Amino acid sequence: MGLLEQIETPADLRAIPRDQLPELASEIRAAIIDQVSKTGGHLAPNLGVVELTIALHYVFDFSSDRLLFDVGHQCYPHKLLTGRLPLLGKLRTRAGMSGFPEPRESAFDLFAVGHAGTGISTAVGMARGDVLTGESFEPSERPDGRRVVSLIGDASIVNGVAMEGLNNAGTLKRQFLVILNDNGMSISKPQGAMSHAFDRARIHPAYTDMKRRAKDVLSHLPGGSLVTEGYHRLSEMAKAAVSADTWFEHFGLLHVGPIDGHDLPTLIEFLAEARDMDRPMVLHVKTIKGKGFEAAEGDATTFHSPAAFEYEPGSCRVEMKKKGRAFTAAYADAMTELMGSDEKLVACTAAMPGGTGIDKVMTAFPERTFDVGICESHALDMMAGMAKTGLKPFFAVYSTFVQRAFDQAFQEVALQGLAVRLCLDRAGLVGGDGAVHHGFCDISILRVLPEAALLAPMDEPSLKAGLEFMKHYDAGLSAIRYPRDNCAPDVLDQPCPPFELGKARALIEHEEPDVALIGYGVMSVSCLRAAEKLGPELRVDVYDGRFAKPVDTALIKRLLKRGTPIVTVEDHSIVGGFGAAVVEAASDMGLDAGRITRFALPDAWVYQDSRNAQLEEVGLDLDAIARRVRRLLDPRSDVEIEARPGAQHATATD
């Protein structure tokens, strides 16, 4: 039995002799690489924090102490050290281990986190809370009290909320440790002045000698006290390794480092001293993203969160499994073509050039394409500024992250009447990343903005047509949403018509239909296939809704006036989504909105699994749509909607 298999709690880890910890690190890496190769998942970020995570659990007792993650995708080693090895085999599925911290799994996970920048602030909150409840660590009064550690990495330190957290952390009068996992990467190459400052630390000759000199300091201090007695000497070395004046100390934080994040003895020594500090401090740790897997070390961006792949242990040969034509790839090609046709077009992303397809655009148009790092709010403000100069900006961002810039969408874009264009990747259910990343609320939050145009493509041709529409839409903000999925091939044997503001597209029409299905985005394809499955005995009209704002009021009026039941189908929350817009439009026109039924995501959390399994769970897979429509038309039907235990379908009739 290996060392990892013997660990059920971190207490078991602390019973392992220190000289065996490198062997444990190797076992953890092997387990993660093997599993991610089968299921996909976050690989490079987790390989980079193996030793750091071992050292943290070796020094602190997080059954009482607090560990707050910032950038939750670096939590796999933490989960394996807290008794979840049996869940690894079903990684990112409902029956297995979430890819992010998840309190439902373990008391060692304090927050479910998948967005960057939040860890320091929540840690400050817990630190203050423990002081008020009398549970915080105090060197003399409560030596067994709770310590607080916030682990931040993948360049999220540049996020504005992280800066706000640091600013407040410096006012604490107690132990508080921020560990900066500096791996020289975010999702892709980090951007901005701060990343350049860390680069200077990485190449400074003082860094290469840091560990030796730190140990030399330890050897000359009585009792080996690293921080409380020798902080001044060590901090001076740290300053020399980073810059002449470390900016962390301007926040009121002691700053130690950088130290080698893969040297277990050094990590344990530094953490043991930091554990008993009575002041807030930052420990700057240098790691290698993808450590221990040659392919990931050489290309941390590709292996940040890869799909399943094939590899030979001990070999550098890695083969990525082929997939279909992804919407992201289709967007990259369409955006590249669009920018080639108009020199006023500019594009931007927030640390996701590969994930959004902007990397291809950036290669073709480097002067007109920008990556601002993990700063969605800044990105949208910058796009507003560029729009004010007469340019036509496109901001490529995951749906789950655009909500972080809603204030800017409201204040700097919509209120000013500026034409900024949002390209929302990962809209709807995202599969293995689960609840932290579902794009379930972009329609509801953007639909409140006057003059906003919200659209969605059903396939690649309509994606291109939608982007072309946005290029010419100058009345205000516009947004197009598409999923983390492949484009449906050869949906229709007809050319894709241009988008017209507030106009749906007829896909199947009858003179006297029994029901009309209006899909939004890729759900229009599902509606088409559901109509085929329902067979010729039912006359099913199918429409591609195209716009969630403004919806096609003429179509809604025509259908309801002739008594045709309407079913709206969308992979967005039932609260405030496309179906809600259709119901509101009918009500505003004085029509019978009771003949409208909405199929949508439930007003409940949908946890990690494959996207297909999630669609099945919420009743939005092809078979469920067909069954639900049949039952709607014939309530006496014995056909039941099958779903897994705990599934909650979102169906509403108003």
Secondary structure, DSSP 8 states (H G I E B T S, - for coil): --TGGG-SSHHHHHTS-GGGHHHHHHHHHHHHHHHHHHH----HHHHTTHHHHHHHHHHS-TTTSEEEEESGGG-HHHHHTTT-HHHHTTTTSTTS--SS--TTT-TT--S---STT-HHHHHHHHHHHHHHTT-B-BTTTBTTSB-EEEEEETTGGGSHHHHHHHHHHTT--S-EEEEEEE-S-SSSS--SHHHHHHHHHHH-HHHHTHHHHHHHHHHTSGGG-SSTTTHHHHHHHHHHHH-SS-GGGGGT-EEEEEEETT-HHHHHHHHHHHHT-SSEEEEEEE--TTTT-HHHHH-TTTTSS---EEE-TTS--EEE-----BHHHHHHHHHHHHHHH-TTEEEEESS-HHHHTHHHHHHH-TTSEEE--S-HHHHHHHHHHHHHTT-EEEEEEEHHHHGGGHHHIIIIIITTT---EEEEET-B--STTGGGT-B-SHHHHHTTSTT-EEE--SSHHHHHHHHHHHHH--SS-EEEE--SSB--SS--SS------TT--EEEE--SS-SEEEEE-TTHHHHHHHHHHHH-TTS-EEEEE--EEES--HHHHHHHHHTT--EEEEEEEESSSSHHHHHHHHHHHTT--GGGEEEEEE-SS---SS-HHHHHHHTT-SHHHHHHHHHHHH-TT--------TT---EEEE-
